[in-house]
């Protein structure tokens, strides 16, 4: 009796096609998710700078253009 172990070429090609279809659906969603996370970090950083500028204005009655004087 001849038993063969492993996968045939057709089975491997079916898996490759399925993985290709899944990746075309999942990859754009992943890219959008990463972009949303980066956008949230950017907004948080800008809000921090805005708060530091407001605090500096309250202390000195002028805004600062040098970010090192704000503590950044």
DSSP file (Angstrom, degrees, kcal/mol; ACC not computed):
  #  RESIDUE AA STRUCTURE BP1 BP2  ACC     N-H-->O    O-->H-N    N-H-->O    O-->H-N    TCO  KAPPA ALPHA  PHI   PSI    X-CA   Y-CA   Z-CA
    1    1 A X              0   0    0      0, 0.0     2,-0.8     0, 0.0     0, 0.0   0.000 360.0 360.0 360.0 128.0    0.0    0.0    0.0
    2    2 A X        -     0   0    0      2,-0.0     2,-0.5     0, 0.0     0, 0.0  -0.846 360.0-176.9-101.6 108.1    1.5    3.3   -1.1
    3    3 A X        -     0   0    0     -2,-0.8     2,-0.4     2,-0.0     0, 0.0  -0.887   6.9-161.6-105.3 133.3    0.6    6.2    1.3
    4    4 A X        -     0   0    0     -2,-0.5     2,-0.4     2,-0.1    -2,-0.0  -0.935   2.1-156.8-114.9 139.2    1.7    9.7    0.6
    5    5 A X        +     0   0    0     -2,-0.4     2,-0.3     2,-0.1    -2,-0.0  -0.896  50.8  43.9-112.6 141.3    2.0   12.4    3.2
    6    6 A X  S    S-     0   0    0     -2,-0.4     2,-0.3     2,-0.0    -2,-0.1  -0.828  84.3 -55.7 127.4-166.3    1.8   16.1    2.4
    7    7 A X        -     0   0    0     -2,-0.3     2,-0.2     3,-0.0    -2,-0.1  -0.849  40.5-125.5-117.3 150.6   -0.2   18.4    0.2
    8    8 A X     >  -     0   0    0     -2,-0.3     4,-2.0     1,-0.1     5,-0.2  -0.478  30.4-109.2 -86.8 166.3   -0.8   18.5   -3.5
    9    9 A X  H  > S+     0   0    0      1,-0.2     4,-2.3     2,-0.2     5,-0.2   0.858 118.8  55.1 -63.7 -36.5   -0.1   21.5   -5.7
   10   10 A X  H  > S+     0   0    0      2,-0.2     4,-2.1     1,-0.2    -1,-0.2   0.909 107.1  49.6 -64.7 -42.6   -3.8   22.1   -6.1
   11   11 A X  H  > S+     0   0    0      1,-0.2     4,-1.9     2,-0.2    -2,-0.2   0.910 111.6  48.8 -63.8 -41.7   -4.3   22.3   -2.3
   12   12 A X  H  X S+     0   0    0     -4,-2.0     4,-2.2     1,-0.2    -2,-0.2   0.896 110.1  51.2 -65.1 -39.8   -1.4   24.7   -1.9
   13   13 A X  H  X S+     0   0    0     -4,-2.3     4,-2.3     2,-0.2    -1,-0.2   0.869 107.5  53.3 -66.2 -36.2   -2.7   26.9   -4.7
   14   14 A X  H  X S+     0   0    0     -4,-2.1     4,-2.3     2,-0.2    -1,-0.2   0.910 109.8  48.3 -63.4 -42.1   -6.2   27.1   -3.1
   15   15 A X  H  X S+     0   0    0     -4,-1.9     4,-2.6     2,-0.2    -2,-0.2   0.901 110.6  51.2 -64.8 -40.9   -4.6   28.2    0.2
   16   16 A X  H  X S+     0   0    0     -4,-2.2     4,-2.2     2,-0.2    -2,-0.2   0.907 110.9  48.4 -63.4 -41.8   -2.5   30.8   -1.7
   17   17 A X  H  X S+     0   0    0     -4,-2.3     4,-2.3     2,-0.2    -2,-0.2   0.917 111.9  49.0 -64.9 -43.5   -5.7   32.2   -3.4
   18   18 A X  H  X S+     0   0    0     -4,-2.3     4,-2.4     1,-0.2    -2,-0.2   0.923 111.9  48.7 -62.6 -44.3   -7.6   32.3   -0.1
   19   19 A X  H  X S+     0   0    0     -4,-2.6     4,-2.3     1,-0.2    -1,-0.2   0.879 110.4  52.2 -63.9 -37.5   -4.7   34.1    1.6
   20   20 A X  H  X S+     0   0    0     -4,-2.2     4,-1.7     2,-0.2    -2,-0.2   0.915 110.4  47.3 -63.6 -43.9   -4.5   36.6   -1.3
   21   21 A X  H  X S+     0   0    0     -4,-2.3     4,-1.0     1,-0.2    -2,-0.2   0.912 112.8  48.9 -65.3 -42.3   -8.2   37.4   -1.0
   22   22 A X  H  X S+     0   0    0     -4,-2.4     4,-2.7     1,-0.2     3,-0.4   0.898 109.6  52.1 -63.8 -39.8   -8.0   37.8    2.7
   23   23 A X  H  X S+     0   0    0     -4,-2.3     4,-2.1     1,-0.2     5,-0.3   0.837 104.1  56.5 -68.7 -31.2   -5.0   40.1    2.5
   24   24 A X  H  < S+     0   0    0     -4,-1.7     4,-0.4     1,-0.2    -1,-0.2   0.782 115.4  38.9 -70.1 -24.1   -6.8   42.4   -0.1
   25   25 A X  H  X S+     0   0    0     -4,-1.0     4,-0.7    -3,-0.4    -2,-0.2   0.862 121.2  41.3 -88.2 -40.9   -9.6   42.8    2.5
   26   26 A X  H  X S+     0   0    0     -4,-2.7     4,-2.2     1,-0.2     5,-0.2   0.876 103.2  64.1 -79.6 -39.8   -7.6   43.1    5.7
   27   27 A X  H  X S+     0   0    0     -4,-2.1     4,-2.4     1,-0.2     5,-0.2   0.893 101.7  48.3 -59.1 -46.7   -4.6   45.2    4.6
   28   28 A X  H  > S+     0   0    0     -4,-0.4     4,-2.1    -5,-0.3    -1,-0.2   0.889 112.3  50.6 -61.9 -36.3   -6.6   48.4    3.8
   29   29 A X  H  X S+     0   0    0     -4,-0.7     4,-2.1     2,-0.2    -1,-0.2   0.900 110.4  49.5 -65.3 -40.1   -8.4   48.2    7.1
   30   30 A X  H  X S+     0   0    0     -4,-2.2     4,-2.4     2,-0.2    -2,-0.2   0.907 109.8  50.5 -65.0 -42.5   -5.1   47.7    8.9
   31   31 A X  H  X S+     0   0    0     -4,-2.4     4,-2.2     1,-0.2    -1,-0.2   0.903 111.2  48.9 -63.2 -41.1   -3.6   50.8    7.1
   32   32 A X  H  X S+     0   0    0     -4,-2.1     4,-2.3     2,-0.2    -1,-0.2   0.889 110.2  51.9 -65.6 -39.0   -6.6   52.9    8.1
   33   33 A X  H  X S+     0   0    0     -4,-2.1     4,-1.8     2,-0.2    -2,-0.2   0.914 110.8  47.1 -63.4 -43.9   -6.3   51.7   11.7
   34   34 A X  H  X S+     0   0    0     -4,-2.4     4,-2.3     1,-0.2    -2,-0.2   0.898 111.2  51.7 -65.2 -40.7   -2.7   52.6   11.9
   35   35 A X  H  X S+     0   0    0     -4,-2.2     4,-2.5     1,-0.2    -2,-0.2   0.896 108.0  51.9 -64.3 -39.9   -3.4   56.0   10.4
   36   36 A X  H  X S+     0   0    0     -4,-2.3     4,-2.0     2,-0.2    -1,-0.2   0.896 110.0  49.6 -63.3 -39.3   -6.1   56.7   12.9
   37   37 A X  H  X S+     0   0    0     -4,-1.8     4,-1.9     2,-0.2    -2,-0.2   0.913 111.9  47.1 -64.7 -43.1   -3.7   55.9   15.7
   38   38 A X  H  X S+     0   0    0     -4,-2.3     4,-2.2     1,-0.2    -2,-0.2   0.879 110.3  53.5 -66.4 -37.3   -1.0   58.2   14.3
   39   39 A X  H  X S+     0   0    0     -4,-2.5     4,-2.3     1,-0.2    -1,-0.2   0.895 107.5  50.9 -64.0 -40.0   -3.6   60.9   13.9
   40   40 A X  H  X S+     0   0    0     -4,-2.0     4,-2.0     1,-0.2    -1,-0.2   0.893 109.8  49.8 -64.2 -40.5   -4.6   60.6   17.5
   41   41 A X  H  X S+     0   0    0     -4,-1.9     4,-2.1     2,-0.2    -2,-0.2   0.888 110.3  51.0 -64.6 -38.9   -1.0   60.9   18.6
   42   42 A X  H  X S+     0   0    0     -4,-2.2     4,-2.4     2,-0.2    -2,-0.2   0.914 109.5  49.2 -65.7 -42.9   -0.6   64.0   16.5
   43   43 A X  H  X S+     0   0    0     -4,-2.3     4,-2.3     1,-0.2    -1,-0.2   0.901 110.4  51.4 -63.7 -40.0   -3.6   65.7   17.9
   44   44 A X  H  X S+     0   0    0     -4,-2.0     4,-1.8     2,-0.2    -1,-0.2   0.899 110.7  48.7 -63.7 -40.4   -2.5   64.9   21.5
   45   45 A X  H  X S+     0   0    0     -4,-2.1     4,-2.1     2,-0.2    -2,-0.2   0.901 111.5  48.7 -66.0 -41.4    1.0   66.4   20.7
   46   46 A X  H  X S+     0   0    0     -4,-2.4     4,-2.5     1,-0.2    -2,-0.2   0.889 109.9  52.0 -66.4 -38.8   -0.6   69.6   19.2
   47   47 A X  H  X S+     0   0    0     -4,-2.3     4,-2.3     2,-0.2    -1,-0.2   0.872 107.6  53.0 -65.3 -35.5   -2.9   70.0   22.2
   48   48 A X  H  X S+     0   0    0     -4,-1.8     4,-2.3     2,-0.2    -2,-0.2   0.934 110.4  46.7 -63.6 -45.7    0.2   69.7   24.5
   49   49 A X  H  X S+     0   0    0     -4,-2.1     4,-2.5     1,-0.2    -2,-0.2   0.904 111.5  52.2 -63.0 -41.0    2.0   72.5   22.6
   50   50 A X  H  X S+     0   0    0     -4,-2.5     4,-2.3     1,-0.2    -1,-0.2   0.906 110.0  48.5 -62.5 -41.4   -1.2   74.6   22.7
   51   51 A X  H  X S+     0   0    0     -4,-2.3     4,-2.3     2,-0.2    -1,-0.2   0.904 111.4  49.5 -65.4 -41.0   -1.5   74.2   26.4
   52   52 A X  H  X S+     0   0    0     -4,-2.3     4,-2.4     2,-0.2    -2,-0.2   0.894 110.6  50.9 -64.5 -38.9    2.1   75.1   27.0
   53   53 A X  H  X S+     0   0    0     -4,-2.5     4,-2.5     2,-0.2    -2,-0.2   0.914 110.0  49.5 -63.9 -42.7    1.7   78.2   24.8
   54   54 A X  H  X S+     0   0    0     -4,-2.3     4,-2.2     2,-0.2    -2,-0.2   0.903 111.5  48.8 -63.8 -40.5   -1.4   79.3   26.8
   55   55 A X  H  X S+     0   0    0     -4,-2.3     4,-1.8     2,-0.2    -2,-0.2   0.912 111.7  49.1 -65.4 -41.5    0.5   78.8   30.0
   56   56 A X  H  X S+     0   0    0     -4,-2.4     4,-2.6     1,-0.2     6,-0.4   0.897 110.1  52.0 -63.2 -40.0    3.5   80.8   28.7
   57   57 A X  H  X S+     0   0    0     -4,-2.5     4,-2.5     1,-0.2    -2,-0.2   0.902 108.4  50.7 -64.2 -40.7    1.1   83.5   27.6
   58   58 A X  H  < S+     0   0    0     -4,-2.2    -1,-0.2     1,-0.2    -2,-0.2   0.871 116.3  41.8 -63.9 -35.8   -0.5   83.7   31.0
   59   59 A X  H  < S+     0   0    0     -4,-1.8    -2,-0.2    -5,-0.2    -1,-0.2   0.860 132.8  18.7 -78.2 -36.4    3.0   84.0   32.6
   60   60 A X  H  < S-     0   0    0     -4,-2.6    -3,-0.2     2,-0.3    -2,-0.2   0.462  91.1-124.9-119.7  -4.9    4.6   86.4   30.1
   61   61 A X  S  < S+     0   0    0     -4,-2.5     2,-0.3    -5,-0.3    -4,-0.2   0.780  84.5  75.8  59.2  30.1    1.7   88.1   28.2
   62   62 A X  S    S-     0   0    0     -6,-0.4    -2,-0.3    -5,-0.1     2,-0.2  -0.970  81.1-111.1-158.0 156.5    3.2   87.1   24.9
   63   63 A X        -     0   0    0     -2,-0.3     2,-0.4    -3,-0.1    -9,-0.1  -0.586  30.2-129.5 -88.5 156.0    3.5   83.9   22.8
   64   64 A X        -     0   0    0     -2,-0.2    -7,-0.1     1,-0.1    -8,-0.1  -0.877  17.8-171.5-109.8 136.2    6.8   82.1   22.3
   65   65 A X  S    S+     0   0    0     -2,-0.4     2,-0.8     1,-0.1    -1,-0.1   0.645  72.0  81.0 -95.3 -19.0    8.2   81.0   19.0
   66   66 A X    >   -     0   0    0      1,-0.2     3,-1.0     2,-0.0     4,-0.4  -0.798  64.7-161.8 -91.5 112.6   11.1   79.1   20.5
   67   67 A X  G > >S+     0   0    0     -2,-0.8     5,-2.0     1,-0.3     3,-0.7   0.734  84.9  67.4 -69.1 -22.0    9.8   75.7   21.5
   68   68 A X  G > 5S+     0   0    0      1,-0.2     3,-0.8     4,-0.2    -1,-0.3   0.822  95.4  56.9 -68.0 -28.4   12.8   75.0   23.8
   69   69 A X  G < 5S+     0   0    0     -3,-1.0    -1,-0.2     1,-0.2    -2,-0.2   0.677 102.4  56.2 -75.0 -15.8   11.6   77.8   26.1
   70   70 A X  G < 5S-     0   0    0     -3,-0.7    -1,-0.2    -4,-0.4    -2,-0.2   0.557 125.2-103.2 -87.3  -9.0    8.3   76.0   26.4
   71   71 A X  T < 5       0   0    0     -3,-0.8    -3,-0.2    -4,-0.4    -2,-0.1   0.653 360.0 360.0  96.6  17.8   10.1   72.9   27.7
   72   72 A X      <       0   0    0     -5,-2.0    -4,-0.2   -23,-0.0    -5,-0.1   0.417 360.0 360.0-100.4 360.0    9.9   70.9   24.5
